[in-house]
Amino acid sequence: MKYLFVVLSFLVFSCQNDQNRNRLDQEKMAEILVDIHLDEVKISSMEIISPDTNLLLYHELEKATLKKHDVDSASFVKSFNSYVREPKDFIELYERVNEMMKDRKKLNENSRR
């Protein structure tokens, strides 16, 4: 019985490591998330009344963003879920997303001057 527990523990931990190894690195993931959040801002600023139209537009912008970063949607979703399962990694990821958003905001403000 003791050996069964050891073997099962090993399998569980090895599967988790494989999932983390196959996920997108933090910098790439942060770049994609920044673009996706900016797409969401674009859509919300359009003040489209129909939720269906909003969703359709969001999916089209998301596809374009993933294509821009040369990432397929399955890899993105798997990576995102992997970060969600690791709260420390997820917090670090969104700290990086926030830094990138601040940097883009500064660039945008400086280009207007």
C-alpha positions in Angstrom: 0.0 0.0 0.0 2.9 2.3 0.8 4.4 1.7 -2.6 1.1 2.5 -4.3 1.0 5.9 -2.6 4.6 6.7 -3.6 4.0 5.7 -7.3 0.7 7.7 -7.5 2.5 10.7 -5.9 5.3 10.5 -8.4 2.8 10.3 -11.3 0.8 13.3 -10.1 3.9 15.5 -9.6 5.5 14.4 -12.9 2.3 15.3 -14.8 2.3 18.7 -13.3 5.9 19.4 -14.3 5.1 18.3 -17.9 2.2 20.8 -18.0 4.4 23.6 -16.8 7.2 22.7 -19.2 4.8 22.9 -22.2 3.2 26.2 -21.3 4.2 29.5 -23.0 6.9 31.4 -21.2 5.8 34.2 -18.9 7.0 37.0 -21.2 5.2 35.7 -24.3 2.1 35.0 -22.3 2.1 38.5 -20.8 2.5 40.0 -24.3 -0.5 38.1 -25.6 -2.6 39.0 -22.5 -1.8 42.7 -22.9 -3.0 42.6 -26.5 -6.1 40.7 -25.5 -6.9 43.2 -22.7 -6.4 46.1 -25.1 -8.7 44.4 -27.6 -11.3 44.2 -24.8 -10.9 47.9 -24.2 -11.4 48.6 -27.9 -14.6 46.6 -27.9 -16.0 48.2 -24.7 -15.3 51.7 -26.1 -17.4 50.9 -29.2 -20.6 50.8 -27.0 -22.1 48.0 -29.1 -25.5 47.1 -27.6 -25.7 43.5 -28.8 -23.8 41.0 -26.6 -23.6 38.6 -29.6 -21.9 41.2 -31.7 -19.4 42.0 -28.8 -18.6 38.3 -28.5 -18.2 37.8 -32.2 -15.9 40.8 -32.4 -13.9 39.7 -29.4 -13.3 36.2 -30.9 -12.1 37.8 -34.2 -9.7 40.1 -32.4 -8.5 37.3 -30.2 -7.8 35.1 -33.3 -5.8 38.0 -34.9 -3.9 38.5 -31.7 -2.9 34.9 -31.4 -1.9 34.8 -35.1 0.2 37.9 -34.5 2.1 36.1 -31.7 2.2 32.9 -33.7 0.3 30.9 -31.1 -2.6 28.6 -31.6 -5.7 28.8 -29.4 -5.2 25.4 -27.8 -1.7 26.3 -26.7 -2.9 29.6 -25.3 -5.7 28.0 -23.3 -3.5 25.2 -22.0 -0.9 27.7 -20.9 -3.4 30.0 -19.3 -5.0 27.1 -17.4 -1.5 26.1 -16.3 -0.8 29.5 -14.9 -4.2 29.6 -13.1 -3.4 26.3 -11.3 -0.2 27.8 -10.0 -1.3 30.9 -8.0 2.3 32.2 -7.5 3.0 32.0 -11.2 -0.3 33.6 -12.1 0.3 36.5 -9.8 3.8 37.0 -11.3 2.3 36.8 -14.8 -0.2 39.5 -14.1 2.4 41.7 -12.4 4.3 41.5 -15.7 1.1 42.3 -17.6 0.5 45.4 -15.4 4.1 46.5 -16.0 3.7 46.1 -19.8 0.4 48.0 -19.7 2.0 50.9 -17.8 4.9 51.0 -20.3 2.5 51.0 -23.3 0.5 53.8 -21.7 3.7 55.9 -21.2 4.7 55.3 -24.8 1.2 56.3 -26.0 1.3 59.5 -23.9 4.8 60.4 -25.1 3.8 59.9 -28.8 0.9 62.3 -28.4 3.2 65.2 -27.4 
